């Protein structure tokens, strides 16, 4: 696929709207309470027959500080003792989930997210990993992709060393912006020196890859101020970067009500920041992966995209396409060939089910043959920038032009605008269309019609 981007501000404005990020299809908006623990157990048992490796996700919801922009499922508290009760319940779920899984299935991917996973003490982190190792087949070498989200402000002297000894080999650092005024406006004051010290220590300890999260569209940001952030980040040279569009949805996320709407950059300023970001990062040797993600050209993610083996799941882009996901903790989402399930988002409901020795599944969605077909179309477009029509026809026993006649009709205007090319064998996304990939994927999303306003803005 093409690795470059043609930034057309007028075209982006014309296609501006909202839509899903397609970390799954169907998306979480289609999850329903009628799908619960019984379906989850059935799908895990069925997945055991495939012999596929596993991915594990563990959600740690606690944060010592509230970041006003954050839309994650979290519990903000300065009381570190609250983690103790949560971990006790989490261990119950780990044992319940592991009892469903064939013990020979190797865990190739592990991710701790949050919240702030390093809210936990080093002793608690060691204890959690010990419980996971007792119940799942974790790698004994360094071949797995074991990652954890890091808040540099929530590290003690020995934290990184302990994480490396536990088997973690990838870090994701929350940064967002280095400008002190912007940091103060979003209640995340984090000196650059502190962040860079974490990055240096991680490299010294042998972490294979580091990711930095940035965010554009935050209050008081300008092209000039964000240019300084980019300059500092490029100098630090993390292997991967995620540069997210801030979605201001104060009616849904209470902490965002503390952000002064008048301080937010307007749409033209945001577009200018995005254009600058793409230009500066690609000039510095980063490959635009898509959906706000960049990676150095020799990184595994960039190599996977060039070789056609890139995958997308609830943790974002991945090199592990053939893994089923068991997710544990409040709000965590599991993915099996039969469907998706999500745990309770309220910790009280999560505890209640586990008190009754039940899996704390709150909702989910079963996947039918049409979903699988559309998911494959969306996956190919998002990860590879093209769709092999003949391969899809062979795998799903459909005639593409007939099955997607209405969708192909909708793509005609996008083709006229230069976003893509369609022929008998392929749909190719153009350099101009890469930033609007979510718009293109929405055409193949049969659930999208009455739910568009519930998603974040596309750009």
Secondary structure, 3 states (H helix, E strand, C coil): CCCCCCCCHHHHHHCCCECCCCCCCCCHHHCECCCCHHHHHHHHHHHHCCCCEEEEEEEECEECCCCCCCCCCCEECCCCCHHHHHHHHHHHHHHHHHHHCCCCCEEEEEEEEECCHHHCCHHHHHHHHHHHHHHCEECCCCCCEEEEEECHHHCCCCHHHHHHHCCCCEEEEEEECCCHHHHHHCCCCCCHHHHHHHHHHHHHHCCCEEEEEEEECCECCCHHHHHHHHHHHHHHCCCEEEEEECCCCCCCCHHHHHCCHHHECCHHHHHHHHHHHHHHHHHCCEEEEECCEEEECCCHHHHHHHHCCCEEECCEEECCCCEEEEEECCCCEEEECCEEEEECCCHHHHHHHHHCCCCCEEEEEECCHHHHHHHHHHHHHHHHCEEEHHHHHHHHCCCHHHHCHHHHHHHHHHHHCCCEEECCCEEEECCCCHHHHHHHHHCCCCCCCCCHHHCCECC
